[in-house]
């Protein structure tokens, strides 16, 4: 292992309650239903592309309208999180600081543009992350962005750490070994390694 690429939601932090609050604001602004938008509901959605989340959250709307509402929610979400900070999982900051002294660390997420930057800035993780990508950066989803990070930085034996089946699928498609963060949001049908808490990555890196 010469590098680690991280997912964000369910792997580094849980921002679902804060995001739900922001999305309620956006839904009210757009005149859309909002009673079903909760942190618990978003647990089931995070990891998908934003357009797929939009279709799931607002199946009663034409696709273009559902996407418009959720894209507006994402703008408000970034602004909201800059003020209403979500919190890293216990041990993430210390673990990434230690790991960054051994190897480069990266983030690839299916989130909207600006979200990773807000997360890094508000949690103090910025110094420990070498590079990051999301669909708004490239026009591509997670698997392609994992490959782009690998190729750009000439990584030889990276791992991807995530918490959902979508993370596993993207890792497999990208040809990168997958480590399952079992404390996160989802379940997977296979993995190359598993961690029960962020600090478990330290043993894998030895």
C-alpha positions, 0 to 999 in steps of 0.5 A: 500500500503506497497511498489511501483514497477516502470516501467522505460521507460515512467514512470521514464524517457524518454530516447528514443532519446538517445537510438535511437542515440545509436541504429543508431550507432549499425545499422551502425556497423552491416550494417543494415538500420537505417533511421527508428530508431527514438525516436518517433518510439521507443516510440511505442516499449518500454515496450516489451521484447528486442527480440520482439522489434528486430522483430518489428524493423527489420521484413525483417531479419531472427529472429536470425539476428534481435535479434543479431543486437538489442542485439548489440544495447543494449550493445552500448546503455548502454555505450551511456547512461552512457555518454549521460544522459537521464533526469528523468521526472519532479518531479521523483527524489523528489517524490521517495526520499520522498516515500522511507522514507515511504516504499521500492521502486523497479523497474521491466522492460523488458529492457536489463541487465545494463540499470536499473543500468545506469539509477540509477547511472546517475540520482541519484536514486540509494539510493532510490531503494531497488531492481530491476529486468529485464529479463537478471537477471532471464530469465523471463519477467515482470510478473514473475519478479514482482512476484519474487520481491513480494516474495523475499521482502515479500510484502503484498500490492504492486502496480506497476506503469507503462504506457503501456498495457503491464505493465497492463497485467503484473501486472494483471498476477502477481496479483498486483494492477496497477497504470497508469502513464498517462503522459507516452508512452501508453494507457491502458484499465483499471487501479486501479489508475491513476497519471497525474504526478509523484508527484501524488503518494504522495497522494496515499501513504498517 
